[in-house]
């Protein structure tokens, strides 16, 4: 347990409980094969949590309740010492931003007032539906979190998330819920297409037109400034296309589908670079493309202010340069970059943009099955299958795998090391 907590804290994630006060219909825990090396635990004692607090980085946002590690995260507000934990965090890190993911059921007025008093708190609220009768279809019981959201509106910035299940609650429920959230000043709305494995695909029962319906939902709010983000997204280019602007953002003049061409005369390499340049304090001259027309805008950003423009997350130029550096250092003549289906085209085009024409191939998630397409859930078994298939037509002399598939010790979700791949094929293997 200690090593898993240490791994999480290195990422500035603070797990405090695996217990939850709801059981969602789409809960990912139901889809894990028995071999998956995930960890669950009851409410951690305050004394144990306190041991790890000094190792958090005060220069980065501290995250509670987000499933970003192999630890199964529960509902953080469900922990009996939740307030005590946050007060201790504030004692150690008075100004460090806190991000708390919650289902919102325990956001009473008293809790909202407490969180407001801490300062620099943002909430990620798993809404999923607002109508109580529709919520029962997802959670198994009636509940109404709208009064909680109404009370925190204007007090604490919050993002809302939905797992898109129109075949369960109806398409119109999402339109209605998002409209209400926008009236409350939600920062952004994230809509997740449900992920399912071979084990739980019958439970999720996702229809084939789900992605098409999600794009229809995006179009419903095209004229609204608030970002509506459909995920996961298979990106195929580096165009800095705007998804929206958060309330209070200084780049309020931007509209959805605007493409940022230049910032102070500099074309951004990627969406991530555009976001970084937009949020750097100083004077800005933007050149954008909007519906066939070239436009320019000026605005100024002071320290502490945010542009507010939201983009899909693509790949930093520095990471692509890191891939090139590793290949060159290895003196590889026939390198093979393996990654997820979602990232393949983006990595290949990014490397070509930098003058590197390497073979980049997608790896199918055979271990989980279903519609799993992200690199974070690929396993050593999946990579072994993929390389075996490649070897039928060519012989690479160097393999590069995405580091997100492995923990700090180079082990996947089943506990197997990526070095098994090197040993099996006798091909130098590294991660990026």
C-alpha positions as CSV (number, residue, x, y, z in Angstrom):
1,X,0.0,0.0,0.0
2,X,2.7,2.4,0.9
3,X,4.4,2.2,-2.5
4,X,1.1,2.8,-4.3
5,X,0.5,5.9,-2.2
6,X,4.0,7.1,-2.8
7,X,3.5,6.7,-6.6
8,X,0.3,8.7,-6.5
9,X,1.8,11.5,-4.4
10,X,4.6,11.8,-6.9
11,X,1.9,12.9,-9.4
12,X,0.4,15.3,-6.8
13,X,-2.6,13.0,-6.5
14,X,-3.7,12.3,-2.9
15,X,-5.9,9.2,-2.5
16,X,-7.8,9.1,0.8
17,X,-10.4,6.4,0.3
18,X,-11.7,3.8,-2.1
19,X,-15.2,3.8,-0.6
20,X,-18.0,5.4,-2.4
21,X,-21.6,6.4,-1.5
22,X,-23.0,5.4,-4.9
23,X,-22.6,2.5,-7.4
24,X,-22.8,3.9,-10.9
25,X,-24.2,1.8,-13.7
26,X,-21.1,2.5,-15.8
27,X,-18.4,2.2,-13.0
28,X,-15.2,1.1,-14.7
29,X,-14.3,-1.2,-11.8
30,X,-16.9,-3.7,-13.1
31,X,-15.0,-4.2,-16.3
32,X,-11.6,-5.1,-14.9
33,X,-10.3,-8.6,-15.5
34,X,-9.1,-10.5,-12.4
35,X,-5.5,-10.1,-13.4
36,X,-5.6,-6.3,-13.1
37,X,-3.4,-5.1,-10.3
38,X,-5.6,-2.4,-8.9
39,X,-5.8,-1.5,-5.2
40,X,-8.8,-0.6,-3.0
41,X,-8.7,0.4,0.6
42,X,-11.1,1.7,3.3
43,X,-10.9,5.3,4.6
44,X,-7.2,5.9,5.2
45,X,-6.4,7.0,8.8
46,X,-5.6,10.7,9.0
47,X,-2.2,9.8,10.6
48,X,-1.2,7.8,7.5
49,X,-2.4,10.6,5.1
50,X,-0.4,13.1,7.1
51,X,2.8,11.1,6.6
52,X,2.5,11.7,2.8
53,X,1.4,15.3,2.7
54,X,4.9,16.8,3.0
55,X,5.9,15.0,-0.3
56,X,3.3,16.9,-2.3
57,X,4.6,19.6,-4.7
58,X,3.3,23.0,-3.6
59,X,4.0,24.4,-7.1
60,X,1.5,22.1,-8.7
61,X,-2.3,21.6,-8.2
62,X,-3.1,18.9,-5.6
63,X,-5.7,16.5,-6.8
64,X,-8.2,14.5,-4.7
65,X,-10.7,11.9,-6.0
66,X,-9.4,11.5,-9.5
67,X,-8.6,8.0,-10.7
68,X,-5.2,8.7,-12.2
69,X,-3.3,5.8,-10.6
70,X,-3.9,2.1,-10.1
71,X,-5.6,2.9,-6.8
72,X,-9.4,2.7,-7.0
73,X,-10.6,6.2,-6.0
74,X,-13.8,6.6,-4.1
75,X,-15.8,9.7,-3.0
76,X,-13.4,11.9,-1.1
77,X,-16.1,13.8,0.7
78,X,-17.3,10.5,2.1
79,X,-14.1,10.3,4.3
80,X,-15.0,11.1,7.9
81,X,-11.8,13.2,8.3
82,X,-12.2,15.0,5.0
83,X,-12.4,18.5,6.5
84,X,-9.5,17.7,8.8
85,X,-7.4,16.5,5.9
86,X,-8.0,19.7,3.8
87,X,-7.3,22.0,6.8
88,X,-3.9,20.2,7.2
89,X,-3.2,20.6,3.5
90,X,-4.0,24.3,3.8
91,X,-1.7,24.6,6.8
92,X,1.2,23.1,4.8
93,X,0.3,24.7,1.4
94,X,-1.6,27.9,2.0
95,X,-1.9,28.9,-1.7
96,X,-1.6,25.7,-3.6
97,X,-4.7,25.1,-5.8
98,X,-6.8,22.1,-4.9
99,X,-8.9,20.1,-7.4
100,X,-11.5,17.8,-5.9
101,X,-13.5,15.3,-8.0
102,X,-16.9,14.5,-6.4
103,X,-20.3,13.2,-7.3
104,X,-21.8,16.2,-5.5
105,X,-24.2,14.4,-3.2
106,X,-22.3,15.6,-0.1
107,X,-21.9,19.2,-1.2
108,X,-24.2,20.6,1.5
109,X,-24.3,24.3,2.2
110,X,-22.0,23.8,5.2
111,X,-19.5,21.9,3.0
112,X,-19.6,24.5,0.3
113,X,-19.0,27.2,2.8
114,X,-16.1,25.3,4.2
115,X,-14.5,24.7,0.8
116,X,-15.0,28.4,-0.1
117,X,-13.2,29.4,3.1
118,X,-10.1,27.4,2.0
119,X,-9.6,29.4,-1.2
120,X,-8.1,28.2,-4.5
121,X,-10.4,25.2,-4.6
122,X,-12.0,23.9,-7.9
123,X,-14.5,21.1,-8.2
124,X,-14.9,18.5,-10.8
125,X,-18.5,17.2,-10.4
126,X,-19.6,13.9,-11.8
127,X,-23.2,15.1,-12.6
128,X,-24.2,12.4,-15.2
129,X,-27.9,13.6,-15.1
130,X,-29.8,16.3,-13.2
131,X,-33.4,15.0,-13.3
132,X,-33.9,12.9,-10.1
133,X,-35.8,10.2,-12.0
134,X,-33.1,9.9,-14.6
135,X,-30.4,9.8,-11.9
136,X,-32.1,6.8,-10.4
137,X,-31.5,4.9,-13.7
138,X,-27.8,5.5,-13.3
139,X,-27.3,5.4,-9.5
140,X,-30.2,3.1,-8.4
141,X,-31.9,5.7,-6.2
142,X,-33.5,9.1,-6.4
143,X,-31.3,12.1,-5.7
144,X,-31.3,15.8,-6.5
145,X,-27.9,17.6,-6.6
146,X,-29.2,20.7,-8.4
147,X,-29.8,22.6,-5.1
148,X,-26.2,21.9,-4.1
149,X,-24.9,23.2,-7.5
150,X,-27.2,26.2,-7.3
151,X,-25.7,27.1,-3.9
152,X,-22.1,26.7,-4.9
153,X,-22.6,28.7,-8.1
154,X,-20.5,31.8,-8.0
155,X,-18.6,30.6,-4.9
156,X,-16.5,27.8,-6.2
157,X,-15.4,27.3,-9.9
158,X,-16.6,23.9,-11.1
159,X,-16.4,21.6,-14.1
160,X,-19.2,19.1,-14.8
161,X,-18.8,15.7,-16.3
162,X,-21.2,13.2,-17.8
163,X,-20.8,9.6,-19.0
164,X,-22.9,9.7,-22.1
165,X,-25.7,7.1,-21.8
166,X,-28.6,8.4,-23.9
167,X,-29.8,4.9,-24.4
168,X,-30.4,4.8,-20.6
169,X,-31.6,8.4,-19.6
170,X,-32.5,9.8,-23.0
171,X,-30.7,12.3,-25.3
172,X,-32.8,15.3,-24.1
173,X,-31.6,14.8,-20.5
174,X,-28.1,15.9,-21.5
175,X,-29.4,19.0,-23.4
176,X,-31.5,20.0,-20.4
177,X,-28.8,19.3,-17.8
178,X,-26.1,21.2,-19.7
179,X,-28.4,24.2,-20.3
180,X,-29.0,24.4,-16.5
181,X,-25.4,24.0,-15.7
182,X,-24.5,26.8,-18.1
183,X,-27.0,29.1,-16.3
184,X,-25.1,28.3,-13.1
185,X,-21.8,29.4,-14.7
186,X,-20.1,26.0,-15.1
187,X,-16.5,26.4,-16.3
188,X,-16.7,23.6,-18.8
189,X,-18.7,20.4,-19.5
190,X,-16.9,17.1,-20.2
191,X,-18.9,14.4,-22.0
192,X,-17.3,11.0,-21.9
193,X,-18.3,8.2,-24.2
194,X,-18.6,5.1,-22.0
195,X,-15.6,2.9,-22.0
196,X,-16.3,-0.8,-21.7
197,X,-14.3,-4.0,-21.7
198,X,-15.2,-7.5,-22.9
199,X,-16.2,-8.2,-19.4
200,X,-18.8,-5.5,-19.0
201,X,-19.9,-4.6,-22.5
202,X,-23.3,-6.2,-22.1
203,X,-23.9,-4.0,-19.0
204,X,-23.0,-0.8,-20.8
205,X,-24.9,-1.9,-23.9
206,X,-23.6,1.2,-25.9
207,X,-25.4,1.8,-29.2
208,X,-23.4,2.1,-32.4
209,X,-24.5,5.6,-33.1
210,X,-23.2,6.9,-29.7
211,X,-20.3,9.0,-31.2
212,X,-22.6,10.5,-33.8
213,X,-25.1,11.5,-31.0
214,X,-22.2,13.0,-29.0
215,X,-21.3,15.3,-32.0
216,X,-25.0,16.3,-32.2
217,X,-24.8,17.2,-28.6
218,X,-21.7,19.4,-29.2
219,X,-23.5,21.1,-32.1
220,X,-26.5,21.9,-29.7
221,X,-24.2,24.4,-27.9
222,X,-22.1,25.7,-30.7
223,X,-23.3,29.2,-30.1
224,X,-22.6,29.1,-26.4
225,X,-19.2,30.2,-25.2
226,X,-18.9,27.5,-22.5
227,X,-16.7,24.6,-23.7
228,X,-18.4,21.2,-24.2
229,X,-15.7,18.6,-24.6
230,X,-16.4,15.2,-26.1
231,X,-13.9,12.5,-24.9
232,X,-12.1,10.4,-25.8
233,X,-11.2,12.2,-29.1
234,X,-9.0,10.8,-31.8
235,X,-7.0,13.8,-33.0
236,X,-5.4,13.7,-36.4
237,X,-3.8,17.1,-36.6
238,X,-2.3,19.9,-34.5
239,X,-4.7,22.7,-35.4
240,X,-5.3,24.9,-32.4
241,X,-9.1,24.8,-32.7
242,X,-11.0,26.5,-29.8
243,X,-13.6,24.4,-27.9
244,X,-14.9,27.4,-26.0
245,X,-13.9,29.9,-23.4
246,X,-14.5,29.5,-19.6
247,X,-16.5,32.2,-17.8
248,X,-14.3,35.2,-16.9
249,X,-11.6,34.3,-19.4
250,X,-9.8,37.2,-20.9
251,X,-10.0,35.7,-24.4
252,X,-13.8,36.1,-24.3
253,X,-13.9,37.2,-28.0
254,X,-13.0,33.7,-29.2
255,X,-15.7,31.4,-30.5
256,X,-16.0,27.7,-30.8
257,X,-14.2,26.3,-33.9
258,X,-11.9,29.4,-34.2
259,X,-8.5,28.3,-35.2
260,X,-5.5,30.1,-33.7
261,X,-3.0,30.7,-36.5
262,X,-0.5,33.0,-34.8
263,X,0.2,34.4,-31.3
264,X,2.4,37.5,-31.5
265,X,3.5,36.4,-35.0
266,X,4.4,32.9,-33.9
267,X,2.4,29.9,-35.2
268,X,1.8,27.5,-32.3
269,X,3.2,24.0,-32.9
270,X,0.2,22.4,-31.2
271,X,-2.9,23.0,-29.2
272,X,-0.9,22.7,-26.0
273,X,1.6,25.3,-27.1
274,X,-1.3,27.6,-28.1
275,X,-2.8,27.2,-24.6
276,X,0.6,27.9,-23.0
277,X,1.3,31.0,-25.1
278,X,-2.2,32.4,-24.6
279,X,-1.8,32.1,-20.8
280,X,1.6,33.7,-20.6
281,X,1.2,37.2,-19.1
282,X,1.7,40.1,-21.5
283,X,0.3,41.7,-24.6
284,X,-1.2,39.4,-27.2
285,X,-1.8,39.8,-30.9
286,X,-3.9,36.9,-32.2
287,X,-4.4,35.9,-35.8
288,X,-7.3,33.5,-36.2
289,X,-9.3,31.8,-38.9
290,X,-13.1,32.0,-38.4
291,X,-15.6,30.6,-40.9
292,X,-13.4,31.4,-43.9
293,X,-12.3,34.8,-42.6
294,X,-8.9,35.9,-41.2
295,X,-9.3,38.0,-38.1
296,X,-6.9,39.7,-35.6
297,X,-7.5,40.5,-31.9
298,X,-5.5,42.2,-29.2
299,X,-5.7,41.5,-25.5
300,X,-3.6,41.8,-22.4
301,X,-3.0,39.2,-19.7
302,X,-1.8,40.2,-16.2
303,X,-0.2,37.7,-13.8
304,X,-2.9,35.5,-12.2
305,X,-5.4,36.1,-15.1
306,X,-6.4,33.3,-17.5
307,X,-7.2,33.5,-21.2
308,X,-9.9,30.9,-20.6
309,X,-9.6,29.3,-24.1
310,X,-10.0,25.5,-24.0
311,X,-8.5,23.0,-26.5
312,X,-8.3,19.3,-26.8
313,X,-5.0,18.0,-25.3
314,X,-2.6,16.9,-28.0
315,X,1.1,16.3,-27.7
316,X,3.8,18.8,-26.7
317,X,6.6,19.5,-29.2
318,X,9.1,18.6,-26.4
319,X,7.8,15.1,-26.0
320,X,8.1,14.5,-29.8
321,X,11.7,15.8,-29.7
322,X,12.3,13.4,-26.8
323,X,11.2,10.5,-29.0
324,X,13.6,11.7,-31.8
325,X,16.4,12.1,-29.2
326,X,15.9,8.5,-27.9
327,X,15.9,7.0,-31.4
328,X,19.1,8.9,-32.4
329,X,20.8,8.0,-29.1
330,X,20.0,4.4,-29.7
331,X,21.5,4.6,-33.3
332,X,18.4,2.9,-34.5
333,X,18.0,2.4,-38.2
334,X,14.6,0.8,-38.1
335,X,12.8,2.1,-35.0
336,X,9.2,1.2,-34.2
337,X,6.9,3.5,-32.1
338,X,4.0,1.6,-30.5
339,X,1.1,3.5,-29.1
340,X,-2.7,3.5,-28.8
341,X,-5.2,3.7,-31.6
342,X,-6.2,7.2,-30.4
343,X,-2.7,8.7,-30.6
344,X,-1.2,6.9,-33.6
345,X,-1.9,9.5,-36.3
346,X,-1.1,12.4,-34.1
347,X,2.3,11.1,-33.1
348,X,3.2,10.1,-36.7
349,X,2.3,13.5,-38.1
350,X,4.0,15.3,-35.2
351,X,7.2,13.4,-35.9
352,X,7.0,14.1,-39.6
353,X,6.4,17.8,-38.8
354,X,9.8,17.7,-37.1
355,X,11.5,15.8,-39.9
356,X,11.4,12.3,-38.5
357,X,9.7,9.6,-40.6
358,X,9.4,6.7,-38.2
359,X,7.0,3.8,-38.3
360,X,4.2,4.4,-35.8
361,X,1.7,1.6,-35.2
362,X,-1.4,1.3,-33.1
363,X,-1.7,-1.4,-30.5
364,X,-5.1,-3.1,-30.0
365,X,-6.2,-3.7,-26.4
366,X,-6.6,-7.4,-26.5
367,X,-6.3,-7.8,-22.7
368,X,-9.3,-5.6,-21.9
369,X,-11.1,-5.9,-25.2
370,X,-14.3,-3.9,-25.8
371,X,-13.8,-0.4,-27.0
372,X,-10.7,0.4,-25.0
373,X,-8.4,2.6,-27.1
374,X,-6.1,4.6,-24.7
375,X,-2.5,3.9,-24.1
376,X,-2.9,4.0,-20.3
377,X,-4.7,0.6,-20.4
378,X,-2.4,-1.2,-22.8
379,X,-0.5,-4.1,-21.2
380,X,2.7,-6.0,-21.9
381,X,0.5,-8.8,-23.3
382,X,-0.9,-6.3,-25.9
383,X,2.6,-5.1,-26.9
384,X,3.8,-8.7,-27.2
385,X,1.0,-9.5,-29.6
386,X,1.6,-6.3,-31.6
387,X,5.3,-6.8,-32.1
388,X,4.8,-10.5,-33.0
389,X,2.5,-9.3,-35.8
390,X,5.0,-6.7,-37.0
391,X,7.9,-9.2,-37.1
392,X,6.0,-11.1,-39.8
393,X,6.8,-8.3,-42.3
394,X,9.7,-6.4,-40.9
395,X,12.5,-6.5,-38.3
396,X,12.7,-3.3,-36.1
397,X,15.9,-2.7,-34.2
398,X,14.4,-0.5,-31.5
399,X,11.1,-0.3,-29.8
400,X,9.5,2.7,-28.0
401,X,6.4,2.4,-25.9
402,X,4.3,5.1,-24.2
403,X,5.3,5.5,-20.5
404,X,1.7,6.1,-19.5
405,X,1.2,2.3,-19.9
406,X,3.6,1.7,-17.0
407,X,4.2,2.9,-13.4
408,X,7.4,4.3,-12.0
409,X,8.9,0.8,-11.9
410,X,8.0,0.1,-15.5
411,X,5.2,-2.3,-14.7
412,X,1.8,-2.4,-16.4
413,X,-1.7,-2.8,-14.7
414,X,-1.0,-6.6,-14.4
415,X,2.4,-6.1,-12.7
416,X,4.5,-7.1,-15.7
417,X,7.6,-5.2,-16.7
418,X,8.0,-3.7,-20.2
419,X,11.5,-5.2,-20.1
420,X,9.9,-8.6,-20.7
421,X,9.3,-7.4,-24.3
422,X,13.1,-6.7,-24.7
423,X,14.0,-10.0,-23.3
424,X,11.4,-11.9,-25.4
425,X,12.3,-10.3,-28.8
426,X,16.0,-9.4,-28.1
427,X,15.2,-5.9,-29.3
428,X,16.2,-2.8,-27.3
429,X,13.0,-1.5,-25.7
430,X,12.4,1.8,-24.0
431,X,9.5,4.0,-23.0
432,X,8.8,7.7,-23.8
